[in-house]
């Protein structure tokens, strides 16, 4: 796997541990997606990622860029085409010094397959409050 490190808020360096990517609407028959359907889709996705994390690791979703299109049924709201879910870790802890490392499952959307991660997404990574939102673990 490609080594990937990102600096988030307060200069904390995180490292990619694992990544999955898929088409955003892979399981959906999309023609029209209203604002409410999109909100429900994101809520369901958050629940799926939390289940995947098995309540063992913190989960964070990066706010997606939503495109709006005119449609005969109204305005259609569409997310970027690729959904990325990745586990990141940091070899530092910030709250419980009996632990060895901190980790977080982060998901985001972008138009193309990674690598690279889209520049606008990398900018949003830099605002993640890792020190307060990550979970801390022992080896």
N, C-alpha and C positions, 0 to 999 in steps of 0.2 A: 504494500500500500504506500501511497505517496505520503511523505511526512508533511504534516501541516501544523503550524503553530500560529496562534493569533493572540495579540495583546488586547485584553478587554479593559474595562474601567479600572482606574487606579494602578495601571501598569502590570496587572496580573497576566501572566503568560499561560495560555491553555493549549493543550495538544490533542489533536484528533486521535481517538482510540478506535472508533469503528464508524462506518457510514453506510446508510441504505438510501437509495433513491428510486423513485418510480414516477410514472405519469400522475399528475395531480388528480385528474378525474378518471383514473383507470377503471374504476368500478361503477362509473356513473354514465348514464345515457344523457348527455348534455346537449341542449339546444338553447334553452333559456334558463338562467339562474338568477332568481330575484335576490334582493338584499337579505330577506329572511332565510332563504335556502342556503345562501352563502354562509350566513352566521351559524346556521345549524350544522353545515358541513364542517366548519372550523371547530365548533364545539365537539362534534363527534370525533374529529381528528385528534383533538387534545386528549379526549378520553382514551383513544386507541394508543397514543404514545405513552400515556401514563400507565396503561395496562402493560405495554411492552416493557416499560421501565420497571414493572413489578413492584411499585412503591419502594424500590430500593435506591432510587437515584432521583434527584430533582429534575423537573421538566420545565423547559422554557421555550416559548414560541416567539419567533421574530415576526413582528407585524408585517404582513404581506402587502405588496403593492397590488391594488385591485384595479383592473381595467373595466371601464363601463362602455357598453355598446347599446345602440338603439336596436330594438327588436319589436316586432308587431305586438308582443304581449307586454311591452314596457321596457324599462332599462334592465339590461342583463349585466351582471357583475361576474367577472371572471378572474380567477387567480392565475399566476404564472404557471406554465405547463409542467414543471418538475417540482416534486416534493422531496426534500432532503431531510433525513432524520439522522442525527449523528451523536455519538457519545464522545464528550470531551473530558479530559482530566487535567488536573494541576497537581504538581508534587508539593504543594503547600496547603496548609489548613489555616483557618482564620478564626475559628470559634472554639473548637474542641481540640486542644493540643495533645490529647491522647490518641488522636487519629493520625493517619499517615498521608492521606491525599484527599482532594476534593474532586467532585465530578458533577456533570450535568448532561442530560439528554436535551439537545437543542434541535428544533425543527424550523425549517424555513422553506420558502418557495423561490424559484428562479426560472428563467426562460430556457436555459440550456443545462445539459448534464454537467455535473462537476467532474473534473477540475478544469478551470478554476472556479472558486466560489465567486458569484457575481459581486462586483465592486460595491454596489449599493448595500448588499447584504453584509459585506465585511465591515462597512461603516457602522451598521446597526449592531454588529457583534461588539464593537468598541464601547458601546454604552451598557453592556450587560454588567450588572452589579454582582459579580461572581462571589465576592467575599460574603455577601448576605444571602444569596439565592442558591448557591451550590449546596450539595449534600456532602458530608464528610465521612470517610470510610477508613477501615484498617485493611491491611493486606492479609 
